[in-house]
Amino acid sequence: MASSSSSSSSKVVVLKSSDNKLFDVDKKVASQSHLLKECIDNMEEKGTNDVIPLPNVTSDILTLVLEYWEKHADLADNDNNNQELKQWDDEFLKKFDYATLIDLTMLIAIKDKSVQQIRQIFHIENDLTPQEEADIQNDNAWAFP
């Protein structure tokens, strides 16, 4: 099992990448994603601790995203760290090729966005019937608050 940890001792959630690698992630770190925060909150309400699948995110990309989120979780709590965080971001982005930057940009673009907002941003038409949408929500109840 791949692991990503933060210095915080708060609850850990498990994320599963598209290539079936598991990541133990501090709840504070994972909650930087609005979608993951909703999943975590929903699991807590139900008293479950399910693995959260990320079928469109490879382990390589998830590792990078977690590195970014961990740094931001560590430094974002203190306004005095803004310059340090900006410098770290600049250095972090310099190590990627164009395709990886596109993947990361897409993930950042959807951070803290609802499904409806993501559809609007990328001009995605909802072609599901209300029944199909309800079936998907029922089959994946952990992801819908």
N, C-alpha and C positions, 0 to 999 in steps of 0.2 A: 504494500500500500504506500503510495506516495504521500508525503506529508508536508503540510505548510502550517507553521505555527507562529503565533504572536507572543509577545511577552505577557500578555494578559492571561489571567486564569479563568476567564469566563467560559461559557458553554461552547462546545465544539460541534460543528455540523459536518456532515460528510457530503462532498460533491463528487459526482461521477462524470468523467469526461466521455466524449464520444468514442474514444478508444478504450473504454472500460477501466481506466485508472481511477483509483479513489484518492481523494484529498481530504484530510482532516483539517478543517479551517475554523479558526476562532469566529464565533458568532459576530463579534464587532467588525471583523474584517469582511465577512460575507455579506453583512447587512448594508454595506455600501452600495450594493446593487438593490434597487427598489424591488425588482422581481424576486430576488432571493430573500429579501427581508419579508416580503409578503408570504413566501413559502414557509419560512422559519416561524413567523408569527402564527400561521395557520396550523403548522405541526404542533406548536406549543399549546394552542387552544384545544387540539384534539388529544394531546398527551402522547403523541407519537414522536419518533426520532428516526424518520425514514431517510434513506439516501436520496439526495436531490440529483436527478439526472440532468445533464447538460448535453443533449444529443447533437448540438451544433458547435460544440467547443472541444477542440483537441486538447490533449494533456499538455502539449507544448505551449499552446496559447493560454490555457488556464494557468499554467505555472507563471507566465509573464504577468497576467492580469492579477494574480494573487500577490506577486512581488510588488506591483504597483499599489494595490489596495492596502497591503500591510504597511508600506511606507506612509501612505496617506493617513491610515488609521493611527499610526504612531505620532505623526507630526501635526495632523490637522486640528488636534484639540487645543493647540497653543498658537495664538496669533503671531507670536515672536518667531515662529518657525516658517513663516511664509516665504522668506528669501531662500532659506535652506531647501524648502520643498520645491520651489521653482528651479533652483540649481540642480537638484536631484532629478526632476522631471526632464530637464534639458539633457542631462547625461544619459538618462534611461532611454530616451528616444533615439539617441545617436547610434545605439547598437543594433538597430533593426534595418532589414531590407524593406523595400517598398511594399511587397505583398503582406508582410507581417504588420507594417504600419497601417495598412488598409484594414486588416482584421481587427487590430486594436482600436482604430478609430471607430469602426462600426460598433464595437462593444461599448466604447465610451459614449457614443451617440445615443445608445439606448439605456444608459445608466439612469436610474430614477424615473423611467418612463413606463407608463401603463401599456397594455396591449393596444388599446385604442390610439394612444399617442404614437406608438411605433408604426402602426398602420398609416397614420397621417404623415409622418416624417418620410417614409419610404413609398408612399402612394400605393399601399397594398389594399386591394379591394377584399372585403370579407365576403367570400363566395360560399360560406357555409350557411346551411339552413339553420333556423333557430334550434331545431331538433339535433342536428349534427353538433352544433356548438354546445348544447346541453349535455350530449353524450360525452364529448371530449372533457368537459368540466367535471362530469361525474367520474370518468375513468382516471382523471388526474386531479382529484379533489385537493390534494396537498398543495397544488400550485395556485388554487383560486380561493381567496379569502371569503 
